[in-house]
Amino acid sequence: MAQDTALHGIHVPLITPFTRTGDVAAEALEALAHQVLDEGAAGIVALGTTAETAALEEAERELVTDVCARVCRERGAVLTVGAGGSGTRGAEAALRRLADRPEVRAALVTVPPFVRPGVEGVVAHFARLAEVSPVPLVVYHIPYRTGQQLDAAALRRLGELPAVIGVKYAAGGIDQDTVALLGDLPDSFTVLAGDDVYLSPMLAMGATGGILASAHLATARYAELAAAWRAGDLPRARALGHALAALSAAAFAEPNPVVVKGVLHAQGRIPTPDVRLPLLPAGPGAVAEALERLERLERPGQPERLEGPERTGRPARG
């Protein structure tokens, strides 16, 4: 792992499109992967939450990974694959299966959900995974899904483990721990924004990019935002950041990824807007609102007013 494994820029956690018969629409997935890379994504993520991974069968997960690996091999793009689980042994097995996939640059591993093992248990879990993983690890910190909160000190401890290269930070907001973590990072440890509406302030504080479901919908603009903060173009970054936060809010008005799929289908980019139970398809109003936000991005000089989750203090969540 002597190579530069740091993750930068916008990474899109791809949805899993379905055909009208309910199968994985592999051709649509491949086209979608190429599209987001064409528009400036630094990489793609296979088998994240947005992919409805829990609702996929093992053969379907393999198919999704195969498609994403082929695209990234052709394009020289970064492929991250979701792995892990509530138990350490299961997470080890999932990571070992990546050994035969040279295209995989990192594994996105959730803090063990439901178990709530405490900080020491989480550190021991990732220490064990760091010993056996064939690829670098990105910790997925999303306490409103896992039930396990980690403060800045705990995340630094994880960042000091060998093979742990970063964190997808989706803590539900920006607080003292966010500021403390970004102000004092371990060497070679990066922070990627994971709550879509907070991408711009996270970049302003030192995050190197984001893993963002809403970046399916305006990939070039999200990449432009990351580039603007990196270049120090503050007026452009602030204006674009507000506009994209409004789009992200619309994309998460209903459970992820139902609105994203509804928009992609309306654009003709996937064959159906279908999701698998327990998710239900997005309502037409939510899809129409997201499409309107996309259209506003192309209207120069139009101010954006945030609506939806931000007004109630609820983040757009991955």
GIUR-V181964 format. One record per helix or strand. SS is the DSSP state (~ for helix, > for strand). FROM is the first residue (numbers start at 0). TO is the last residue. If there is no record, write none. Layout:
BEGIN
ss->{SS | SS}
from->{FROM | FROM}
to->{TO | TO}
END
This chain:
BEGIN
ss->{> | > | > | ~ | > | ~ | ~ | ~ | > | ~ | > | ~ | > | ~ | ~ | > | ~ | > | ~ | > | ~ | ~ | ~ | ~ | ~ | ~}
from->{8 | 17 | 23 | 25 | 42 | 48 | 52 | 57 | 77 | 87 | 103 | 117 | 135 | 142 | 151 | 163 | 175 | 189 | 195 | 208 | 212 | 218 | 233 | 257 | 283 | 307}
to->{12 | 17 | 23 | 37 | 45 | 50 | 54 | 74 | 82 | 99 | 109 | 131 | 140 | 145 | 158 | 168 | 182 | 192 | 204 | 210 | 215 | 230 | 250 | 265 | 296 | 311}
END
